[in-house]
């Protein structure tokens, strides 16, 4: 099964790492991404929103250099200005093939700049929590979207999940890939594919110290 893993350093096995400086948790983080990569996901989204642009670029380079095999795509997340600087001072072969923008960040980027990214050969994805957001994502030219949150998840405590019906509605309305997100595990991933998703994305499950559940999810037909 196509599985995209989303990172969050605050979910590292040692909970104290979430309160430490970037330099303090970087090494443990890089090692954790190596462990995720060995499970064979389709991609890893480096979702570290609290880092500065300089820190994020440093982390992305460390991961692309030491932690990710060619079989796993490393997807840049937000940090648009840092991305532009990275593209300016690095060879095209080092640029990310794909970028994922949170709705908040994408809303601050002019459509013309997003189109320029596409002309530069970089695909971009956007989140979708409603049919209105779906329309906005399509108008912006998104190459893929995440539909969330489909099931109950600890990241959205107290918020009602969108359910498989929402996933079916979104998937049937577009021709671009839809990635199901939110509360995905081995017990419900297949139903997401049946509802039209091209794959699934996981965060908490990916960041667990025990990677057995992640391996089982990726192994699903």
Sine and cosine of phi, psi and omega as CSV:
sin_phi,cos_phi,sin_psi,cos_psi,sin_omega,cos_omega
0.00,0.00,0.60,-0.80,0.06,-1.00
-0.96,0.27,0.90,-0.44,-0.03,-1.00
-0.83,-0.56,0.79,-0.61,0.09,-1.00
-0.95,-0.30,0.81,-0.58,0.01,-1.00
-0.99,-0.13,0.70,-0.71,0.00,-1.00
-0.93,-0.37,0.78,-0.63,-0.10,-1.00
-1.00,0.02,0.36,-0.93,0.09,-1.00
-0.33,-0.95,0.96,-0.28,-0.09,-1.00
-0.89,0.46,-0.37,0.93,0.00,-1.00
-0.95,0.32,-0.19,0.98,0.04,-1.00
-0.99,-0.17,0.16,0.99,0.06,-1.00
-0.86,0.51,0.47,-0.88,-0.06,-1.00
-0.76,0.65,-0.64,0.77,0.04,-1.00
-1.00,0.02,0.98,-0.21,-0.11,-0.99
-0.85,0.53,-0.42,0.91,-0.01,-1.00
-0.91,0.41,-0.35,0.93,-0.07,-1.00
-0.89,0.45,-0.44,0.90,0.01,-1.00
-0.91,0.42,-0.35,0.94,-0.03,-1.00
-0.98,-0.20,-0.02,1.00,-0.05,-1.00
-1.00,-0.06,0.26,-0.96,0.02,-1.00
-0.94,0.35,0.34,-0.94,-0.01,-1.00
-0.80,0.60,-0.74,0.68,-0.03,-1.00
-0.88,0.48,-0.46,0.89,-0.03,-1.00
-0.97,0.24,-0.57,0.82,-0.05,-1.00
-0.97,-0.24,-0.06,1.00,-0.06,-1.00
-0.83,0.55,-0.75,0.67,-0.07,-1.00
-0.88,0.47,-0.72,0.69,0.01,-1.00
-0.89,0.45,-0.60,0.80,0.01,-1.00
-0.90,0.44,-0.74,0.67,-0.01,-1.00
-0.86,0.50,-0.67,0.74,0.02,-1.00
-0.90,0.44,-0.61,0.79,0.01,-1.00
-0.91,0.41,-0.63,0.78,0.02,-1.00
-0.92,0.39,-0.56,0.83,0.10,-1.00
-0.87,0.50,-0.67,0.74,0.00,-1.00
-0.91,0.41,-0.63,0.77,0.06,-1.00
-0.89,0.45,-0.71,0.71,-0.03,-1.00
-0.86,0.50,-0.61,0.79,-0.01,-1.00
-0.90,0.43,-0.31,0.95,0.03,-1.00
-0.98,0.21,-0.30,0.95,0.07,-1.00
1.00,0.02,0.62,0.79,0.05,-1.00
-0.94,0.34,0.31,-0.95,0.05,-1.00
-0.95,0.31,-0.57,0.82,-0.05,-1.00
-0.37,-0.93,0.32,-0.95,0.11,-0.99
-0.78,-0.62,0.84,-0.54,0.09,-1.00
-1.00,-0.03,0.86,-0.51,-0.03,-1.00
-1.00,0.10,1.00,0.09,-0.10,-1.00
-0.99,-0.10,1.00,0.07,0.03,-1.00
-0.79,-0.61,0.99,0.16,-0.18,-0.98
-0.94,0.33,-0.39,0.92,-0.11,-0.99
-1.00,0.08,-0.12,0.99,0.00,-1.00
-0.97,0.23,0.45,-0.89,0.15,-0.99
-0.95,0.31,0.23,-0.97,0.03,-1.00
-0.87,0.49,-0.63,0.77,0.01,-1.00
-0.91,0.41,-0.71,0.71,0.01,-1.00
-0.90,0.43,-0.68,0.73,-0.02,-1.00
-0.89,0.46,-0.70,0.72,0.01,-1.00
-0.88,0.48,-0.66,0.75,0.04,-1.00
-0.87,0.48,-0.68,0.73,0.00,-1.00
-0.92,0.39,-0.70,0.71,0.00,-1.00
-0.86,0.51,-0.69,0.73,0.00,-1.00
-0.91,0.41,-0.64,0.77,0.02,-1.00
-0.88,0.47,-0.65,0.76,-0.01,-1.00
-0.94,0.34,-0.70,0.71,-0.03,-1.00
-0.93,0.38,-0.45,0.89,-0.04,-1.00
-1.00,0.09,-0.63,0.78,-0.20,-0.98
-0.87,-0.50,-0.27,0.96,-0.28,-0.96
-0.87,-0.50,-0.31,0.95,-0.14,-0.99
-0.89,-0.45,0.77,-0.64,0.07,-1.00
-0.98,0.20,0.21,-0.98,-0.02,-1.00
-0.90,0.44,-0.40,0.92,-0.04,-1.00
-0.97,0.25,-0.28,0.96,-0.04,-1.00
-0.94,-0.33,0.83,-0.56,0.03,-1.00
-0.99,0.15,0.71,-0.70,0.05,-1.00
-0.98,-0.18,0.89,-0.45,-0.11,-0.99
-0.97,-0.26,0.82,-0.58,0.06,-1.00
-0.93,0.37,0.54,-0.84,-0.01,-1.00
-0.77,-0.64,0.83,-0.56,0.01,-1.00
0.78,0.63,-0.55,-0.84,0.02,-1.00
0.77,0.64,0.79,0.61,-0.09,-1.00
-0.88,0.47,-0.71,0.71,-0.03,-1.00
-0.90,0.44,-0.63,0.78,0.05,-1.00
-0.90,0.43,-0.59,0.80,0.04,-1.00
-0.88,0.47,-0.70,0.71,0.00,-1.00
-0.88,0.47,-0.65,0.76,0.05,-1.00
-0.91,0.41,-0.65,0.76,0.03,-1.00
-0.87,0.50,-0.70,0.71,0.00,-1.00
-0.91,0.41,-0.52,0.85,-0.02,-1.00
-0.94,0.33,-0.60,0.80,-0.15,-0.99
-0.95,-0.32,0.11,0.99,0.02,-1.00
-0.80,-0.60,0.42,-0.91,0.02,-1.00
-0.90,0.45,0.49,-0.87,0.02,-1.00
-0.83,0.56,-0.57,0.82,-0.01,-1.00
-0.90,0.44,-0.29,0.96,0.00,-1.00
-1.00,-0.10,-0.19,0.98,-0.02,-1.00
-0.92,0.40,0.53,-0.85,0.12,-0.99
-0.92,0.39,0.57,-0.82,0.05,-1.00
-0.98,0.22,-0.45,0.89,-0.06,-1.00
-0.64,-0.77,0.48,-0.88,0.06,-1.00
-0.75,-0.67,0.60,-0.80,0.10,-0.99
-0.87,-0.49,0.81,-0.59,0.01,-1.00
-0.95,-0.30,0.71,-0.71,0.17,-0.99
-0.92,0.39,0.36,-0.93,0.00,-1.00
-0.85,0.53,-0.62,0.78,-0.03,-1.00
-0.91,0.43,-0.71,0.71,-0.01,-1.00
-0.94,0.35,-0.68,0.73,-0.01,-1.00
-0.87,0.49,-0.57,0.82,-0.01,-1.00
-0.91,0.41,-0.32,0.95,-0.01,-1.00
-0.99,-0.11,-0.05,1.00,-0.02,-1.00
-0.97,-0.23,0.84,-0.54,0.02,-1.00
-0.85,0.53,0.58,-0.81,0.01,-1.00
-0.84,0.55,-0.56,0.83,0.00,-1.00
-0.88,0.48,-0.60,0.80,0.02,-1.00
-0.94,0.34,-0.60,0.80,0.06,-1.00
-0.91,0.42,-0.64,0.77,0.04,-1.00
-0.91,0.41,-0.56,0.83,0.04,-1.00
-0.91,0.41,-0.61,0.80,0.09,-1.00
-0.85,0.53,-0.70,0.71,0.00,-1.00
-0.90,0.44,-0.63,0.78,0.04,-1.00
-0.90,0.43,-0.49,0.87,0.05,-1.00
-0.98,0.17,0.01,1.00,0.07,-1.00
1.00,0.04,0.26,0.96,0.00,-1.00
-0.97,-0.25,0.83,-0.56,0.06,-1.00
-0.98,0.20,0.50,-0.87,0.10,-1.00
-0.69,-0.73,0.54,-0.84,0.02,-1.00
-0.89,-0.46,0.40,-0.92,0.00,-1.00
-0.70,-0.71,0.40,-0.92,0.03,-1.00
-0.99,0.11,0.43,-0.90,0.04,-1.00
-0.67,-0.74,0.89,-0.46,0.04,-1.00
-0.90,-0.43,-0.02,1.00,-0.02,-1.00
-0.33,-0.95,0.23,-0.97,0.03,-1.00
-0.94,0.35,-0.45,0.89,0.07,-1.00
-0.92,0.39,-0.69,0.72,0.04,-1.00
-0.91,0.42,-0.55,0.83,0.06,-1.00
-0.88,0.48,-0.72,0.70,0.02,-1.00
-0.87,0.50,-0.69,0.73,0.01,-1.00
-0.89,0.46,-0.66,0.75,-0.01,-1.00
-0.90,0.44,-0.65,0.76,0.01,-1.00
-0.93,0.37,-0.64,0.77,0.02,-1.00
-0.90,0.43,-0.55,0.84,0.01,-1.00
-0.97,0.25,-0.27,0.96,0.02,-1.00
1.00,-0.05,0.41,0.91,-0.03,-1.00
-0.83,0.55,0.61,-0.79,0.03,-1.00
-1.00,-0.02,-0.35,0.94,0.08,-1.00
-0.35,-0.94,0.33,-0.94,0.01,-1.00
-0.68,-0.73,0.37,-0.93,0.20,-0.98
-0.96,-0.29,0.72,-0.69,0.07,-1.00
-0.97,-0.25,0.84,-0.55,-0.06,-1.00
-0.40,-0.92,0.18,-0.98,-0.23,0.97
-1.00,-0.05,0.71,-0.71,-0.17,-0.99
-0.98,0.19,-0.67,0.74,0.00,-1.00
-0.84,-0.54,0.18,-0.98,0.06,-1.00
-0.86,0.51,0.65,-0.76,-0.01,-1.00
-0.55,-0.83,0.52,-0.86,0.00,-1.00
-0.90,0.43,-0.35,0.94,0.00,-1.00
-0.97,0.24,-0.28,0.96,-0.06,-1.00
-0.76,-0.65,0.78,0.63,-0.04,-1.00
-0.87,0.49,0.76,-0.65,0.04,-1.00
1.00,0.06,-0.10,0.99,0.02,-1.00
-0.97,-0.24,0.77,-0.64,-0.06,-1.00
-0.93,0.37,0.76,-0.65,0.01,-1.00
-0.92,0.39,0.42,-0.91,-0.01,-1.00
-0.96,0.28,-0.50,0.87,0.06,-1.00
0.99,0.13,0.18,-0.98,0.01,-1.00
-0.91,0.42,-0.46,0.89,0.03,-1.00
-0.88,0.48,-0.66,0.75,0.05,-1.00
-0.90,0.44,-0.68,0.73,0.01,-1.00
-0.87,0.48,-0.66,0.75,0.04,-1.00
-0.90,0.44,-0.67,0.74,-0.02,-1.00
-0.89,0.46,-0.71,0.70,0.00,-1.00
-0.91,0.42,-0.73,0.68,-0.07,-1.00
-0.89,0.46,-0.59,0.81,-0.03,-1.00
-0.97,0.23,-0.23,0.97,-0.07,-1.00
-1.00,-0.10,-0.12,0.99,-0.09,-1.00
-0.73,-0.68,0.27,-0.96,0.10,-1.00
-0.94,-0.35,-0.15,0.99,0.04,-1.00
-0.99,0.10,0.36,-0.93,-0.01,-1.00
-0.89,0.46,0.67,-0.74,0.08,-1.00
-0.92,-0.40,0.80,-0.60,0.00,-1.00
-0.95,-0.32,0.86,-0.52,0.01,-1.00
-0.97,0.22,0.68,-0.74,-0.07,-1.00
-0.63,-0.77,0.60,-0.80,0.09,-1.00
0.94,-0.33,0.98,-0.21,0.05,-1.00
0.95,0.32,0.40,0.92,-0.03,-1.00
-0.98,0.17,0.70,-0.71,0.13,-0.99
-0.47,-0.88,-0.10,-0.99,-0.06,-1.00
-0.87,0.50,-0.52,0.85,-0.09,-1.00
-0.96,0.27,-0.37,0.93,-0.09,-1.00
-0.79,-0.61,-0.07,1.00,-0.06,-1.00
-0.88,0.47,-0.65,0.76,-0.03,-1.00
-0.88,0.47,-0.57,0.82,0.01,-1.00
-0.92,0.38,-0.46,0.89,0.06,-1.00
-0.93,0.36,-0.66,0.76,0.04,-1.00
-0.91,0.40,-0.66,0.75,0.04,-1.00
-0.89,0.46,-0.48,0.88,0.01,-1.00
-0.99,0.14,-0.04,1.00,0.09,-1.00
0.91,-0.42,-0.06,1.00,-0.01,-1.00
-0.94,0.35,0.57,-0.82,0.05,-1.00
-0.99,0.11,-0.28,0.96,-0.01,-1.00
-0.04,-1.00,-0.08,-1.00,-0.01,-1.00
-0.76,-0.65,0.40,-0.92,0.05,-1.00
-0.82,-0.57,0.60,-0.80,-0.02,-1.00
-0.67,-0.74,0.55,-0.83,0.07,-1.00
-0.88,-0.47,-0.92,0.39,-0.06,-1.00
-0.84,0.54,-0.69,0.73,-0.02,-1.00
-0.90,0.45,-0.62,0.79,-0.01,-1.00
-0.94,0.35,-0.57,0.82,-0.10,-1.00
-1.00,0.05,-0.03,1.00,0.04,-1.00
-0.89,0.45,0.54,-0.84,0.03,-1.00
-0.89,0.45,-0.65,0.76,0.06,-1.00
-1.00,0.09,0.89,-0.45,-0.07,-1.00
-1.00,-0.06,0.18,0.98,-0.04,-1.00
-0.87,0.49,-0.70,0.72,-0.02,-1.00
-0.90,0.43,-0.60,0.80,0.04,-1.00
-0.92,0.40,-0.69,0.72,0.02,-1.00
-0.88,0.47,-0.66,0.75,0.00,-1.00
-0.90,0.43,-0.63,0.78,0.00,-1.00
-0.91,0.43,-0.72,0.69,-0.01,-1.00
-0.90,0.43,-0.51,0.86,-0.04,-1.00
-0.97,0.23,-0.21,0.98,0.00,-1.00
-0.88,0.47,0.62,-0.78,0.05,-1.00
-0.98,0.19,0.00,0.00,0.00,0.00
